[in-house]
Amino acid sequence: MGSSDIVTAVTGVVAVPAAVVLWLVIAERIVTAVPHRRQESVRAWLWLALPVVLAGGILLYPLIQTFAMSFQGPDGTGFVGLQNYAWVFSEGVLPVLLNNLAWLVLLPATTLLLGLALAALADGVRYEWLIRTVMLLPMAISFAAAAVIWRLMYAYQPSGADQLGTLNAVLDLLGADTVAFLSDPTIATFSLIAVGIWMSTGLAMVMLSSAIKNVDSSTLEAAQLDGTGPFGAFWHVTLPQIAPTVSVVYTTQVIFSLKVFDIVYTMTNGAFNTDVIANRMYSELFRAREYGHAAAIAIVLLLAAVPVIVANVRQFRAER
């Protein structure tokens, strides 16, 4: 451990707690100087001031630094204007953006539809708890671990050879040609999206199942008395009442699709036309050392996610 590490450790263990205690002592002195009727509100603001400043610094400083770097050259120096942003939308990066668009279109919609169907079909079933538990199991493992599992599932050997991958073993058993799920550029991205759907459907199902259980039963009984069938009752009565949860599930998956990285990095590392924008940012930052490009990608990702996050927050407030 170097001297700089020792100074950093001492600062973290001693100086920071001492600064917090000193601030609280000063705050209490300030509180005693104000009129008694205002002491409680002043004390609350003063005690909150320090964590707000620290949290703001931790969150805002990297963001400001990244924004500034997005206008600088590969080594993080010099002003290059909008060149890095022009590169993000250049022809060389266009296939990466199209892959992200495929994730954005397919993963949220498929996850939502599967989660909704499973939640509706499992509602009221005797062993619903078991179905929910099984569907949630993929959430218990990391994306990297899931990627390793699915690499084995997708493992490819030519037809007629001994198959190591589960899916190709089944195809070979049925007499069909085996498929290069991860090395065929025409289907590789869709194979990765399928892994994302497998990981996300369980959570979507649980959220939607909870919403379905809160549907007003009297409205469903009224629909049944009017002769409405199960599908009609679900479409006209249940779905409108769970619309806020449907919106939250969908927007959550949109955000996941925007920042998807683990699955792509672990399974193909962007090869075979599977690269996505987050993986490209990693490559630019740690391999190419193009800090300006990486910063520009980070800002574009942030700007793309902000409208979705705002919509999500508004939905949460509306539910309250």
Salt bridges, closest charged atoms under 4 A:
GLU28 OE2 - ARG43 NE 3.05
GLU40 OE2 - ARG43 NH1 3.17
ASP123 OD1 - LYS213 NZ 2.90
GLU128 OE2 - ARG132 NH1 3.97
GLU128 OE1 - LYS213 NZ 2.93
GLU284 OE2 - ARG280 NE 3.20
GLU284 OE1 - HIS293 ND1 3.39
GLU290 OE1 - HIS293 ND1 3.92
